[in-house]
Amino acid sequence: MRRGKVRLSDGRQQDWVQAGGTQPANGSGRLEWLPPVDGTVVGTLLNFRGEFEALGDALAESPYQAPPKAPVLYLKPANTRVGHDQHVVLPPDVDGIWVGACLGVVIGRTATRVRVPHAAECIAGYTIVNDLTVPHASYYRPPVRHKCRDGFCPIGPWVVDRQDVPDADALDITVRVNGEIAQRANTSTLVRPIAQLLADVTAFMTLEAGDVLLVGIPENPPLARAGDRIDVDIAHIGTLTTHLVRQAEAMR
């Protein structure tokens, strides 16, 4: 089952549930997809093996001193969230941004000190997140300025029930920029598979129903610029589309 939220042409919001290929009724007007969840979005750094290994010996040097032993986390606040097929305005000081193709694990109930064998019981389903990021070289300080700009967390189009995703630890991820394939990845290369990641995170912080835990960004994220269309496809979940524009274009 797919569960989303939409705004109709008359301004009304409605929940949307898809069981057999139907689309929300919208008459002749345009349908606006809203973020399907409204909880806290928690991101994870260095959780794809290739991304972690690319830093190599640098993790043993200043300022890091040693490879991290626990998940490296950050937050995507409410100002960053937008829905599927929306425009994201690039700030004047930003020329291009990294595309962060993420599987989002949607929490279904309060999760505290979850044990790995019971992790699935806390998962409601999965969604797609495009964790847009201003390019930067450091993982040392919280990347607020790089990750928390307005609109930098497109999410959706919907949440797919956990039972309808055969194996979330083996999902193909494909990124297209203007229709051209820019990245391929698979969640089978996670440093911490989903159950382990959920256990490690909830060992020190509680996640609530509606929160979203991002499993990480694959190595070598594509760069996108104003005028580009980004499509992030994750097998068994769908495609999340984002359009990048400049401020002047957004005000037309």
Accessible surface in RSA format (square Angstrom, percent):
REM  Atomic radii and reference values for relative SASA: ProtOr
REM  Chains: A
REM  Algorithm: Lee & Richards
REM  Probe-radius: 1.40
REM  Slices: 20
REM RES _ NUM      All-atoms   Total-Side   Main-Chain    Non-polar    All polar
REM                ABS   REL    ABS   REL    ABS   REL    ABS   REL    ABS   REL
RES MET A   1    78.72  40.8  59.09  39.1  19.63  46.7  63.42  53.9  15.30  20.3
RES ARG A   2    72.00  30.2  72.00  36.7   0.00   0.0   7.81  10.7  64.19  38.9
RES ARG A   3   110.08  46.2 107.69  54.9   2.39   5.7  44.23  60.4  65.85  39.9
RES GLY A   4     3.41   4.2   0.00   N/A   3.41   4.2   0.00   0.0   3.41   7.6
RES LYS A   5    66.38  32.4  66.38  40.7   0.00   0.0  40.56  36.5  25.82  27.5
RES VAL A   6     0.00   0.0   0.00   0.0   0.00   0.0   0.00   0.0   0.00   0.0
RES ARG A   7    75.67  31.8  74.96  38.2   0.71   1.7  21.15  28.9  54.52  33.0
RES LEU A   8    13.06   7.3   8.88   6.4   4.18  10.5   8.93   6.3   4.12  11.1
RES SER A   9    77.25  65.3  38.71  51.7  38.54  88.8  26.40  56.2  50.86  71.3
RES ASP A  10    94.50  66.2  55.06  54.8  39.44  93.3  48.76 114.7  45.74  45.6
RES GLY A  11    44.64  55.1   0.00   N/A  44.64  55.1  27.00  74.1  17.64  39.5
RES ARG A  12   139.47  58.6 132.60  67.6   6.87  16.4  70.72  96.7  68.74  41.7
RES GLN A  13   116.64  65.2  87.07  63.6  29.57  70.4  24.43  52.0  92.21  69.9
RES GLN A  14    60.75  34.0  51.75  37.8   9.00  21.4  25.90  55.1  34.85  26.4
RES ASP A  15   109.88  77.0  89.55  89.1  20.33  48.1  28.08  66.1  81.80  81.6
RES TRP A  16    10.27   4.1   7.78   3.8   2.50   5.9   9.11   4.9   1.16   1.9
RES VAL A  17    75.92  50.0  53.86  48.8  22.05  53.1  53.86  46.8  22.05  59.8
RES GLN A  18    18.95  10.6  16.43  12.0   2.52   6.0   2.55   5.4  16.41  12.4
RES ALA A  19    87.15  80.1  45.74  70.6  41.41  94.2  51.35  72.3  35.80  94.8
RES GLY A  20    68.41  84.4   0.00   N/A  68.41  84.4  36.78 100.9  31.63  70.8
RES GLY A  21    55.60  68.6   0.00   N/A  55.60  68.6  28.63  78.6  26.97  60.4
RES THR A  22    89.02  63.3  82.15  83.3   6.86  16.4  75.44 101.3  13.58  20.5
RES GLN A  23   119.37  66.8  95.14  69.5  24.23  57.7  54.14 115.3  65.23  49.5
RES PRO A  24    16.99  12.4   0.76   0.7  16.23  59.0   5.47   4.5  11.51  71.5
RES ALA A  25    84.28  77.5  67.43 104.1  16.86  38.3  76.85 108.2   7.43  19.7
RES ASN A  26    26.28  18.1  11.06  10.7  15.22  36.6  15.85  38.1  10.43  10.1
RES GLY A  27    84.30 104.0   0.00   N/A  84.30 104.0  46.42 127.4  37.88  84.8
RES SER A  28   128.39 108.5  82.73 110.4  45.67 105.2  56.66 120.7  71.74 100.5
RES GLY A  29    31.23  38.5   0.00   N/A  31.23  38.5  16.20  44.4  15.03  33.7
RES ARG A  30   148.96  62.5 130.91  66.7  18.05  43.0  81.10 110.8  67.86  41.1
RES LEU A  31    35.76  19.9  23.39  16.7  12.38  31.1  23.39  16.4  12.38  33.3
RES GLU A  32    49.62  28.5  49.43  37.4   0.20   0.5  10.83  21.0  38.79  31.7
RES TRP A  33    26.61  10.7  25.38  12.3   1.23   2.9  10.37   5.5  16.24  26.3
RES LEU A  34    21.14  11.8  20.98  15.0   0.16   0.4  20.98  14.7   0.16   0.4
RES PRO A  35    31.20  22.7  26.61  24.3   4.59  16.7  26.61  22.0   4.59  28.5
RES PRO A  36    11.91   8.7   0.00   0.0  11.91  43.3   0.00   0.0  11.91  74.0
RES VAL A  37    12.45   8.2   7.01   6.3   5.44  13.1  10.53   9.2   1.92   5.2
RES ASP A  38   105.77  74.1  87.38  87.0  18.39  43.5  29.86  70.3  75.91  75.7
RES GLY A  39    14.52  17.9   0.00   N/A  14.52  17.9  14.50  39.8   0.02   0.0
RES THR A  40    63.47  45.1  56.31  57.1   7.16  17.1  26.36  35.4  37.11  56.1
RES VAL A  41     0.00   0.0   0.00   0.0   0.00   0.0   0.00   0.0   0.00   0.0
RES VAL A  42     0.57   0.4   0.57   0.5   0.00   0.0   0.57   0.5   0.00   0.0
RES GLY A  43     0.00   0.0   0.00   N/A   0.00   0.0   0.00   0.0   0.00   0.0
RES THR A  44     1.75   1.2   1.51   1.5   0.25   0.6   1.51   2.0   0.25   0.4
RES LEU A  45    13.97   7.8   9.83   7.0   4.13  10.4  10.65   7.5   3.31   8.9
RES LEU A  46    10.20   5.7   4.84   3.5   5.36  13.5   4.84   3.4   5.36  14.4
RES ASN A  47     1.58   1.1   1.21   1.2   0.37   0.9   1.22   2.9   0.36   0.3
RES PHE A  48     0.44   0.2   0.44   0.3   0.00   0.0   0.44   0.3   0.00   0.0
RES ARG A  49   103.35  43.4 103.35  52.7   0.00   0.0  35.98  49.2  67.37  40.8
RES GLY A  50    23.13  28.5   0.00   N/A  23.13  28.5  16.14  44.3   6.99  15.7
RES GLU A  51    20.58  11.8  18.11  13.7   2.47   5.9   9.74  18.8  10.83   8.8
RES PHE A  52    56.31  28.2  55.44  34.3   0.87   2.3  55.44  33.6   0.87   2.5
RES GLU A  53   110.32  63.3  91.67  69.4  18.65  44.4  40.04  77.4  70.29  57.4
RES ALA A  54    84.88  78.0  42.51  65.6  42.37  96.4  55.36  78.0  29.52  78.2
RES LEU A  55    40.29  22.4  32.44  23.2   7.86  19.8  34.38  24.1   5.92  15.9
RES GLY A  56    42.39  52.3   0.00   N/A  42.39  52.3  33.07  90.7   9.32  20.9
RES ASP A  57   118.84  83.2 109.38 108.9   9.46  22.4  28.91  68.0  89.93  89.7
RES ALA A  58    39.32  36.1  34.59  53.4   4.73  10.8  35.60  50.1   3.72   9.8
RES LEU A  59     5.35   3.0   5.35   3.8   0.00   0.0   5.35   3.8   0.00   0.0
RES ALA A  60    62.69  57.6  45.62  70.4  17.07  38.8  45.62  64.3  17.07  45.2
RES GLU A  61   103.26  59.3  98.00  74.1   5.25  12.5  38.15  73.8  65.11  53.2
RES SER A  62    88.26  74.6  62.76  83.8  25.50  58.8  34.74  74.0  53.52  75.0
RES PRO A  63    54.86  40.0  45.11  41.1   9.75  35.4  47.89  39.5   6.97  43.3
RES TYR A  64    50.11  23.4  29.11  16.6  21.00  54.6  26.52  19.9  23.59  29.1
RES GLN A  65   117.85  65.9 101.87  74.5  15.98  38.0  47.42 100.9  70.43  53.4
RES ALA A  66    52.64  48.4  44.33  68.4   8.31  18.9  44.78  63.1   7.86  20.8
RES PRO A  67    66.87  48.7  61.37  55.9   5.50  20.0  61.37  50.7   5.50  34.2
RES PRO A  68    49.39  36.0  23.18  21.1  26.21  95.3  34.18  28.2  15.22  94.6
RES LYS A  69   193.89  94.6 162.49  99.7  31.40  74.8 111.37 100.2  82.53  87.9
RES ALA A  70    55.60  51.1  50.22  77.5   5.38  12.2  51.41  72.4   4.19  11.1
RES PRO A  71    16.27  11.9   2.35   2.1  13.92  50.6   4.53   3.7  11.74  73.0
RES VAL A  72    38.35  25.2  34.44  31.2   3.91   9.4  37.62  32.7   0.73   2.0
RES LEU A  73    45.85  25.5  17.68  12.6  28.17  70.8  17.85  12.5  27.99  75.3
RES TYR A  74    16.82   7.9   6.96   4.0   9.86  25.7  16.34  12.3   0.48   0.6
RES LEU A  75    95.65  53.3  87.58  62.7   8.07  20.3  87.58  61.5   8.07  21.7
RES LYS A  76     1.15   0.6   0.00   0.0   1.15   2.7   0.00   0.0   1.15   1.2
RES PRO A  77    56.37  41.1  46.10  42.0  10.27  37.3  56.37  46.5   0.00   0.0
RES ALA A  78    69.63  64.0  53.63  82.8  16.00  36.4  53.78  75.7  15.85  42.0
RES ASN A  79    71.96  49.6  47.05  45.5  24.90  60.0  44.49 107.1  27.47  26.5
RES THR A  80     0.00   0.0   0.00   0.0   0.00   0.0   0.00   0.0   0.00   0.0
RES ARG A  81    50.29  21.1  33.58  17.1  16.72  39.8   3.12   4.3  47.18  28.6
RES VAL A  82    34.50  22.7  30.99  28.1   3.50   8.4  34.50  30.0   0.00   0.0
RES GLY A  83     2.86   3.5   0.00   N/A   2.86   3.5   0.00   0.0   2.86   6.4
RES HIS A  84    28.85  15.8  28.70  19.9   0.15   0.4   6.98   7.2  21.88  25.5
RES ASP A  85    46.06  32.3  44.55  44.3   1.51   3.6   4.43  10.4  41.63  41.5
RES GLN A  86    33.59  18.8  32.64  23.9   0.95   2.3   6.99  14.9  26.61  20.2
RES HIS A  87   112.52  61.5  93.55  65.0  18.97  48.5  54.48  56.2  58.04  67.5
RES VAL A  88     1.98   1.3   0.00   0.0   1.98   4.8   1.98   1.7   0.00   0.0
RES VAL A  89    47.47  31.2  38.78  35.1   8.68  20.9  38.78  33.7   8.68  23.6
RES LEU A  90     0.73   0.4   0.00   0.0   0.73   1.8   0.00   0.0   0.73   2.0
RES PRO A  91    23.65  17.2  18.17  16.6   5.47  19.9  23.65  19.5   0.00   0.0
RES PRO A  92   127.34  92.8  94.28  85.9  33.06 120.2 101.13  83.5  26.20 162.8
RES ASP A  93    93.26  65.3  53.12  52.9  40.14  94.9  52.69 124.0  40.56  40.5
RES VAL A  94     5.37   3.5   2.08   1.9   3.29   7.9   5.33   4.6   0.05   0.1
RES ASP A  95    92.73  65.0  84.35  84.0   8.38  19.8  38.99  91.8  53.74  53.6
RES GLY A  96     7.27   9.0   0.00   N/A   7.27   9.0   1.19   3.3   6.08  13.6
RES ILE A  97     0.00   0.0   0.00   0.0   0.00   0.0   0.00   0.0   0.00   0.0
RES TRP A  98    70.13  28.1  70.13  33.9   0.00   0.0  53.71  28.6  16.42  26.6
RES VAL A  99     0.00   0.0   0.00   0.0   0.00   0.0   0.00   0.0   0.00   0.0
RES GLY A 100     0.51   0.6   0.00   N/A   0.51   0.6   0.51   1.4   0.00   0.0
RES ALA A 101     0.06   0.1   0.00   0.0   0.06   0.1   0.00   0.0   0.06   0.2
RES CYS A 102     0.23   0.2   0.14   0.2   0.09   0.2   0.09   0.2   0.14   0.2
RES LEU A 103     0.10   0.1   0.00   0.0   0.10   0.3   0.00   0.0   0.10   0.3
RES GLY A 104     0.00   0.0   0.00   N/A   0.00   0.0   0.00   0.0   0.00   0.0
RES VAL A 105     0.24   0.2   0.24   0.2   0.00   0.0   0.24   0.2   0.00   0.0
RES VAL A 106     7.37   4.8   7.37   6.7   0.00   0.0   7.37   6.4   0.00   0.0
RES ILE A 107     1.84   1.0   0.01   0.0   1.83   4.4   0.01   0.0   1.83   5.0
RES GLY A 108    35.70  44.0   0.00   N/A  35.70  44.0  12.55  34.4  23.14  51.8
RES ARG A 109   126.83  53.3 123.90  63.2   2.93   7.0  48.81  66.7  78.02  47.3
RES THR A 110    79.35  56.4  61.54  62.4  17.82  42.5  39.26  52.7  40.09  60.6
RES ALA A 111     0.60   0.5   0.00   0.0   0.60   1.4   0.60   0.8   0.00   0.0
RES THR A 112    54.01  38.4  33.89  34.4  20.12  48.0  29.24  39.3  24.77  37.5
RES ARG A 113   175.19  73.6 157.51  80.3  17.68  42.1  58.16  79.5 117.03  70.9
RES VAL A 114    16.42  10.8   5.06   4.6  11.36  27.4  10.48   9.1   5.94  16.1
RES ARG A 115   167.47  70.3 160.91  82.0   6.55  15.6  54.71  74.8 112.76  68.3
RES VAL A 116    63.71  41.9  56.27  50.9   7.44  17.9  56.27  48.9   7.44  20.2
RES PRO A 117   105.67  77.0  68.17  62.1  37.50 136.3  78.96  65.2  26.71 166.0
RES HIS A 118    84.76  46.3  84.33  58.6   0.42   1.1  61.69  63.6  23.06  26.8
RES ALA A 119     0.55   0.5   0.55   0.8   0.00   0.0   0.55   0.8   0.00   0.0
RES ALA A 120    48.25  44.4  44.80  69.1   3.45   7.8  45.37  63.9   2.88   7.6
RES GLU A 121    91.92  52.8  74.27  56.2  17.65  42.0  35.61  68.9  56.31  46.0
RES CYS A 122     5.86   4.4   5.74   6.4   0.12   0.3   0.12   0.3   5.74   6.2
RES ILE A 123    10.88   6.2   4.74   3.5   6.14  14.8   5.03   3.6   5.85  15.9
RES ALA A 124    45.14  41.5  28.74  44.4  16.40  37.3  37.54  52.9   7.60  20.1
RES GLY A 125     0.00   0.0   0.00   N/A   0.00   0.0   0.00   0.0   0.00   0.0
RES TYR A 126    11.85   5.5  11.85   6.7   0.00   0.0   0.90   0.7  10.95  13.5
RES THR A 127     0.00   0.0   0.00   0.0   0.00   0.0   0.00   0.0   0.00   0.0
RES ILE A 128     0.00   0.0   0.00   0.0   0.00   0.0   0.00   0.0   0.00   0.0
RES VAL A 129     0.00   0.0   0.00   0.0   0.00   0.0   0.00   0.0   0.00   0.0
RES ASN A 130     0.66   0.5   0.66   0.6   0.00   0.0   0.00   0.0   0.66   0.6
RES ASP A 131     0.13   0.1   0.00   0.0   0.13   0.3   0.00   0.0   0.13   0.1
RES LEU A 132     0.00   0.0   0.00   0.0   0.00   0.0   0.00   0.0   0.00   0.0
RES THR A 133     2.54   1.8   2.54   2.6   0.00   0.0   2.53   3.4   0.01   0.0
RES VAL A 134    23.31  15.3  23.31  21.1   0.00   0.0  23.31  20.3   0.00   0.0
RES PRO A 135    51.90  37.8  35.79  32.6  16.10  58.5  36.19  29.9  15.70  97.6
RES HIS A 136    38.91  21.3  17.49  12.2  21.43  54.8  27.03  27.9  11.89  13.8
RES ALA A 137    96.96  89.1  67.97 104.9  28.99  65.9  76.04 107.1  20.91  55.4
RES SER A 138    46.95  39.7  42.63  56.9   4.32   9.9  41.45  88.3   5.50   7.7
RES TYR A 139    55.51  25.9  41.89  23.8  13.62  35.4  20.27  15.2  35.24  43.4
RES TYR A 140   113.93  53.2  89.59  51.0  24.34  63.3  45.83  34.4  68.09  83.9
RES ARG A 141   170.42  71.6 163.90  83.6   6.52  15.5  59.15  80.8 111.28  67.4
RES PRO A 142   108.28  78.9  88.39  80.6  19.89  72.3  94.26  77.8  14.02  87.1
RES PRO A 143     9.99   7.3   6.86   6.3   3.13  11.4   9.86   8.1   0.13   0.8
RES VAL A 144    95.67  63.0  93.25  84.4   2.42   5.8  94.15  81.8   1.52   4.1
RES ARG A 145   164.91  69.2 154.88  79.0  10.02  23.9  61.38  83.9 103.52  62.7
RES HIS A 146    53.49  29.2  53.49  37.2   0.00   0.0  33.67  34.7  19.82  23.1
RES LYS A 147     3.42   1.7   3.42   2.1   0.00   0.0   1.52   1.4   1.90   2.0
RES CYS A 148    23.57  17.8  13.36  14.9  10.21  24.0   7.38  18.7  16.19  17.5
RES ARG A 149    42.30  17.8  38.11  19.4   4.19  10.0  28.31  38.7  13.99   8.5
RES ASP A 150   105.97  74.2  97.59  97.1   8.38  19.8  35.66  83.9  70.30  70.1
RES GLY A 151     7.67   9.5   0.00   N/A   7.67   9.5   6.29  17.3   1.38   3.1
RES PHE A 152     0.05   0.0   0.05   0.0   0.00   0.0   0.05   0.0   0.00   0.0
RES CYS A 153     0.00   0.0   0.00   0.0   0.00   0.0   0.00   0.0   0.00   0.0
RES PRO A 154     0.20   0.1   0.20   0.2   0.00   0.0   0.20   0.2   0.00   0.0
RES ILE A 155     0.02   0.0   0.00   0.0   0.02   0.1   0.00   0.0   0.02   0.1
RES GLY A 156     0.00   0.0   0.00   N/A   0.00   0.0   0.00   0.0   0.00   0.0
RES PRO A 157     2.77   2.0   2.58   2.4   0.19   0.7   2.77   2.3   0.00   0.0
RES TRP A 158    24.24   9.7  24.24  11.7   0.00   0.0  24.24  12.9   0.00   0.0
RES VAL A 159    13.19   8.7  13.19  11.9   0.00   0.0  13.19  11.5   0.00   0.0
RES VAL A 160     4.97   3.3   4.97   4.5   0.00   0.0   4.97   4.3   0.00   0.0
RES ASP A 161    22.76  15.9  22.76  22.7   0.00   0.0   4.66  11.0  18.10  18.1
RES ARG A 162    71.63  30.1  68.94  35.1   2.69   6.4  11.04  15.1  60.58  36.7
RES GLN A 163   136.47  76.3 101.17  73.9  35.29  84.0  60.64 129.1  75.83  57.5
RES ASP A 164    68.79  48.2  49.10  48.9  19.69  46.6  21.17  49.8  47.61  47.5
RES VAL A 165    10.36   6.8   0.00   0.0  10.36  25.0   0.00   0.0  10.36  28.1
RES PRO A 166   101.17  73.7  58.64  53.5  42.53 154.6  70.99  58.6  30.17 187.5
RES ASP A 167    75.91  53.2  70.19  69.9   5.71  13.5  28.72  67.6  47.19  47.1
RES ALA A 168    10.72   9.9   5.03   7.8   5.69  12.9   5.03   7.1   5.69  15.1
RES ASP A 169    48.06  33.7  43.43  43.2   4.63  10.9  17.27  40.6  30.79  30.7
RES ALA A 170    51.62  47.5  33.20  51.2  18.41  41.9  33.20  46.8  18.41  48.8
RES LEU A 171     2.52   1.4   2.13   1.5   0.39   1.0   2.52   1.8   0.00   0.0
RES ASP A 172    85.05  59.6  83.40  83.0   1.66   3.9  19.66  46.3  65.39  65.2
RES ILE A 173     1.67   1.0   0.56   0.4   1.11   2.7   0.56   0.4   1.11   3.0
RES THR A 174    11.52   8.2  11.43  11.6   0.09   0.2   0.94   1.3  10.58  16.0
RES VAL A 175     0.08   0.1   0.08   0.1   0.00   0.0   0.08   0.1   0.00   0.0
RES ARG A 176    81.59  34.3  81.59  41.6   0.00   0.0  16.24  22.2  65.35  39.6
RES VAL A 177    21.57  14.2  18.05  16.3   3.52   8.5  18.05  15.7   3.52   9.5
RES ASN A 178    85.26  58.8  58.34  56.4  26.92  64.8  32.74  78.8  52.52  50.8
RES GLY A 179    50.62  62.4   0.00   N/A  50.62  62.4  28.46  78.1  22.15  49.6
RES GLU A 180   128.82  74.0 127.74  96.6   1.08   2.6  47.92  92.7  80.90  66.0
RES ILE A 181    80.35  45.7  51.43  38.3  28.92  69.7  51.43  37.0  28.92  78.5
RES ALA A 182    47.55  43.7  14.47  22.3  33.09  75.3  23.94  33.7  23.61  62.5
RES GLN A 183    16.54   9.2   8.44   6.2   8.10  19.3  16.25  34.6   0.29   0.2
RES ARG A 184   161.08  67.6 132.83  67.7  28.25  67.3  58.96  80.6 102.12  61.9
RES ALA A 185    23.75  21.8   6.54  10.1  17.21  39.1  19.42  27.3   4.33  11.5
RES ASN A 186    36.96  25.5  34.44  33.3   2.52   6.1  17.99  43.3  18.97  18.3
RES THR A 187     1.57   1.1   0.00   0.0   1.57   3.7   0.00   0.0   1.57   2.4
RES SER A 188    66.47  56.2  42.47  56.7  24.00  55.3  30.56  65.1  35.91  50.3
RES THR A 189    51.57  36.7  51.57  52.3   0.00   0.0  47.29  63.5   4.28   6.5
RES LEU A 190     5.09   2.8   1.26   0.9   3.84   9.6   1.26   0.9   3.84  10.3
RES VAL A 191    60.71  40.0  38.94  35.2  21.78  52.5  40.58  35.3  20.13  54.6
RES ARG A 192    45.67  19.2  45.46  23.2   0.21   0.5   8.36  11.4  37.31  22.6
RES PRO A 193    63.14  46.0  62.90  57.3   0.24   0.9  63.14  52.1   0.00   0.0
RES ILE A 194     6.70   3.8   6.64   4.9   0.06   0.1   6.64   4.8   0.06   0.2
RES ALA A 195    30.00  27.6  28.70  44.3   1.30   3.0  29.05  40.9   0.95   2.5
RES GLN A 196    70.05  39.2  69.47  50.8   0.58   1.4  22.00  46.8  48.04  36.4
RES LEU A 197     0.28   0.2   0.28   0.2   0.00   0.0   0.28   0.2   0.00   0.0
RES LEU A 198     0.00   0.0   0.00   0.0   0.00   0.0   0.00   0.0   0.00   0.0
RES ALA A 199    12.62  11.6   8.97  13.8   3.65   8.3   9.13  12.9   3.48   9.2
RES ASP A 200    35.82  25.1  30.54  30.4   5.28  12.5   8.90  20.9  26.92  26.9
RES VAL A 201     0.00   0.0   0.00   0.0   0.00   0.0   0.00   0.0   0.00   0.0
RES THR A 202     1.19   0.8   0.00   0.0   1.19   2.8   0.00   0.0   1.19   1.8
RES ALA A 203    65.26  60.0  42.76  66.0  22.50  51.2  43.16  60.8  22.09  58.5
RES PHE A 204   124.32  62.2  87.03  53.9  37.29  97.0  97.31  59.0  27.01  77.3
RES MET A 205    59.49  30.8  50.23  33.2   9.26  22.0  50.78  43.2   8.71  11.5
RES THR A 206    60.45  43.0  38.74  39.3  21.71  51.7  21.34  28.7  39.11  59.1
RES LEU A 207     1.87   1.0   1.87   1.3   0.00   0.0   1.87   1.3   0.00   0.0
RES GLU A 208    85.54  49.1  85.54  64.7   0.00   0.0  45.67  88.3  39.87  32.6
RES ALA A 209    62.95  57.9  41.24  63.6  21.71  49.4  41.58  58.6  21.37  56.6
RES GLY A 210    19.65  24.2   0.00   N/A  19.65  24.2  17.34  47.6   2.30   5.2
RES ASP A 211    13.15   9.2  13.15  13.1   0.00   0.0   0.00   0.0  13.15  13.1
RES VAL A 212     0.03   0.0   0.00   0.0   0.03   0.1   0.01   0.0   0.02   0.0
RES LEU A 213     0.38   0.2   0.37   0.3   0.01   0.0   0.38   0.3   0.00   0.0
RES LEU A 214     0.23   0.1   0.23   0.2   0.00   0.0   0.23   0.2   0.00   0.0
RES VAL A 215     0.00   0.0   0.00   0.0   0.00   0.0   0.00   0.0   0.00   0.0
RES GLY A 216     0.53   0.7   0.00   N/A   0.53   0.7   0.37   1.0   0.16   0.4
RES ILE A 217    17.06   9.7  16.58  12.4   0.48   1.2  16.58  11.9   0.48   1.3
RES PRO A 218     2.33   1.7   1.32   1.2   1.01   3.7   1.32   1.1   1.01   6.3
RES GLU A 219    62.55  35.9  57.56  43.6   4.98  11.9  18.70  36.2  43.85  35.8
RES ASN A 220   125.29  86.4 104.89 101.4  20.40  49.1  34.59  83.3  90.69  87.7
RES PRO A 221    35.56  25.9  23.81  21.7  11.75  42.7  23.81  19.7  11.75  73.0
RES PRO A 222    14.68  10.7   4.50   4.1  10.18  37.0  14.68  12.1   0.00   0.0
RES LEU A 223    74.87  41.7  51.46  36.8  23.41  58.9  51.46  36.1  23.41  63.0
RES ALA A 224     0.39   0.4   0.00   0.0   0.39   0.9   0.39   0.6   0.00   0.0
RES ARG A 225   113.86  47.8 113.86  58.0   0.00   0.0  40.28  55.1  73.58  44.6
RES ALA A 226    34.88  32.1  13.09  20.2  21.78  49.6  13.42  18.9  21.46  56.8
RES GLY A 227    59.97  74.0   0.00   N/A  59.97  74.0  30.92  84.9  29.05  65.1
RES ASP A 228    25.55  17.9  23.94  23.8   1.61   3.8   0.36   0.8  25.19  25.1
RES ARG A 229   111.05  46.6 110.92  56.5   0.13   0.3  31.54  43.1  79.51  48.2
RES ILE A 230     0.00   0.0   0.00   0.0   0.00   0.0   0.00   0.0   0.00   0.0
RES ASP A 231    14.32  10.0  14.23  14.2   0.09   0.2   5.14  12.1   9.19   9.2
RES VAL A 232     0.08   0.1   0.08   0.1   0.00   0.0   0.08   0.1   0.00   0.0
RES ASP A 233    43.04  30.1  43.04  42.8   0.00   0.0   3.23   7.6  39.81  39.7
RES ILE A 234     0.92   0.5   0.00   0.0   0.92   2.2   0.00   0.0   0.92   2.5
RES ALA A 235    32.05  29.5  24.96  38.5   7.09  16.1  32.01  45.1   0.04   0.1
RES HIS A 236   106.41  58.2  76.34  53.1  30.07  76.9  50.48  52.0  55.93  65.1
RES ILE A 237     0.71   0.4   0.00   0.0   0.71   1.7   0.00   0.0   0.71   1.9
RES GLY A 238    16.73  20.6   0.00   N/A  16.73  20.6  15.06  41.3   1.67   3.7
RES THR A 239    50.95  36.2  44.60  45.2   6.35  15.1  28.21  37.9  22.74  34.4
RES LEU A 240     0.91   0.5   0.18   0.1   0.73   1.8   0.18   0.1   0.73   2.0
RES THR A 241     4.54   3.2   4.49   4.5   0.05   0.1   1.12   1.5   3.42   5.2
RES THR A 242     1.02   0.7   1.02   1.0   0.00   0.0   0.63   0.8   0.39   0.6
RES HIS A 243    39.88  21.8  39.88  27.7   0.00   0.0  22.85  23.5  17.03  19.8
RES LEU A 244     1.50   0.8   0.00   0.0   1.50   3.8   0.00   0.0   1.50   4.0
RES VAL A 245    18.73  12.3  18.73  17.0   0.00   0.0  18.73  16.3   0.00   0.0
RES ARG A 246    71.08  29.8  71.08  36.2   0.00   0.0  42.39  57.9  28.69  17.4
RES GLN A 247    89.87  50.3  88.63  64.8   1.24   3.0  38.71  82.4  51.16  38.8
RES ALA A 248    71.27  65.5  58.11  89.7  13.16  29.9  64.86  91.3   6.41  17.0
RES GLU A 249    70.63  40.5  58.35  44.1  12.28  29.2  16.87  32.6  53.76  43.9
RES ALA A 250    48.81  44.9  13.15  20.3  35.65  81.1  21.86  30.8  26.94  71.4
RES MET A 251   147.27  76.3 111.13  73.5  36.14  86.1 101.76  86.5  45.52  60.3
RES ARG A 252   226.56  95.1 156.82  79.9  69.74 166.0  96.01 131.2 130.55  79.1
END  Absolute sums over single chains surface
CHAIN  1 A    11748.2       9079.7       2668.6       6247.6       5500.7
END  Absolute sums over all chains
TOTAL         11748.2       9079.7       2668.6       6247.6       5500.7
